[in-house]
Amino acid sequence: MKGFNSQKGQALILIVFGIVALIGFTALAVDGGRVFSDRRNAQNAADTSALAAAWKYIDSRNDRTAAITEGTQRAGSNGYQTDADSTVEVVFCDTVKGTANECKLPNGVNPAEFVRVRITSIVPMTFGRVLGRDQVTNVVEALARINGTLEAGPFTAGAGLYSTKRGNYNDCFKVLGSAGLGLHDTGIFVNCSGSDALSFGGSADLYMDANAQVVGCSDDQDFPIDGTGKIDCGATEQYVDENTFANVPTTLPRPTCSTPGSHDSTNNVMYPGAFTSKTLRRDTVFMPGIYCFSGSLSLIAGANISATGPVKLVLSDSLEIKGNNNQFTDLEIYAYNSDFSVAAQGVLNANRMRFFGEKNSSFSVQAQGVLNSADIYIYSETGQIDIQAGAAVDITAPPQGDTFGGLLMYMPWNNPNDFMLNGGTGSIWRGTVLMPGAEVTYNGSSGFKLYGQVIAETFKINGNTGGDIYYDSDYVYSPPPAPSVEIQK
């Protein structure tokens, strides 16, 4: 008898496999489409939430709580809120730095400028359940950067004296001995978190119209302070680093001279151009223009220099003003590894003045020297600024709207030198003294007045000092960029 193999039942098996494949493709099409659609909607919601939070932060003048609330509500209006189906998280990146919620920002940026929104949503499966997949979790993020706004920091704290140093340090602001200092319409801010970040000594006399805000505290919380100010411990630490000052203007481009200059020694007149070295023994008038000295410019026997009109001196060697009648309407000094000083008994008067000290270039006014300028900016990249005790100095920062508006003196973050604030009796300074990486030792005399603020890494107020500091917005530097927001990812 001839046998044969039966094919019955094979079609059923193929049909079953086909149905499984069909369900798989259906699950991929339907459930996958749902997951993709939810992810796209969640990403759009995260983007709009981050933008809304960032703009609210600007509109509310740096109110983070209001910004986070606005971002959360915007996500809710787009269908995502924290419930059984989804989670919405709105944070500023400096609050999650170094945790599992790290924003993964590039090196060198300020995390306080970034708002991150993370939306986690659960998408239920329909056909996917047949394959053992009940749900899919989507996680999306949006990162918005806030540009051109003033984070809580040196320029917005309203403090006449602001200490930038961060971390668990003590004695970041020390008031010694019998120091006497008055702060009017302002107080101080100490960014150190040490238990004795603000330290008082002896019989110091401090007057304040506003509080001493200290991130840490003071062992002298009961120290008597005249005025309405008091010691306020536990202030919020402000994120201050080199990037805080990245947009502060430093110097203008160094001018050049294309033709030789000349000196009319008969009439004692200098004409602009390039020089090697020049020695002047008599009072000399500089005609308006640019003067480039590859060697020294020397003033002998008390010779004075003066000019009516803009004069730019480009120096590669030191210049000392010795005469008692140096007069300029508009003087700019460009120094490169060279120093400029007003000597004892020297007098320099200017309607407008700029000192741009590149590299190790220093600016000084010696004891019994006199400097007066209604519109002055002094910058030293890595050199010193030294206004000695006994100097008579009446200076005002450039007006608001100028490139350097409100900036009186500036030694940038990486300048290694400290600063002695020697305010002589009768001297008046108007503007921001910006020394964010320096220790400032205050040696003001009774009768010295500063209108503006001083920003330094740390402060030491010496005994037997005096003077008054007035916080006046007309003379305080404010970074000019208009606020803007951009999505980073």
Buried (B, 14 or more C-beta within 10 A) or exposed (E): EEEEEEEEEEEEEEEEEEEEEEBBEBBBEBBBEBBEEBBEBBBBBBBBBBBBBBBBBBEBEBBBEBBBBBBBBBBBEBBBBBEEBBBBBBBBBBBBBEEEBEBEBEEEBBBBBBBBBBBBBBBEBEBBEBBEEEEBEBEBBBBBBBBBBBBBBBBBBBBBBBBBBBEEBBBBBBBBBBBBBBBBBBBBBBBBBBEBBBBBBEEBBBBBBBBBBBBBBBBBEEBEBEBEBEBBBEBEBBBBBEBBBEEBBBBBEEBEBEEEBEBEEEEBEBBBBBBEEBEBEEBBBBBBBBBBBEEBBBBEEBBBBBBEEBBBBBBBBBBBBBBEEBBBBBBBBBBBBBBBBBBBBBBBBBBBBBBBBBEBBBBBBBBBBBBBBBBBBBBBBBBBBBBBEBBBBBBBBBEBEBEBBBBBBBBBBEBEBBBBBBBBEEBBBBBBBBBBBBBBBBBBBEBBBBBBBBBBBBBBBBBEBBBBBBBBEEBBBEBEEEBEBEBBE
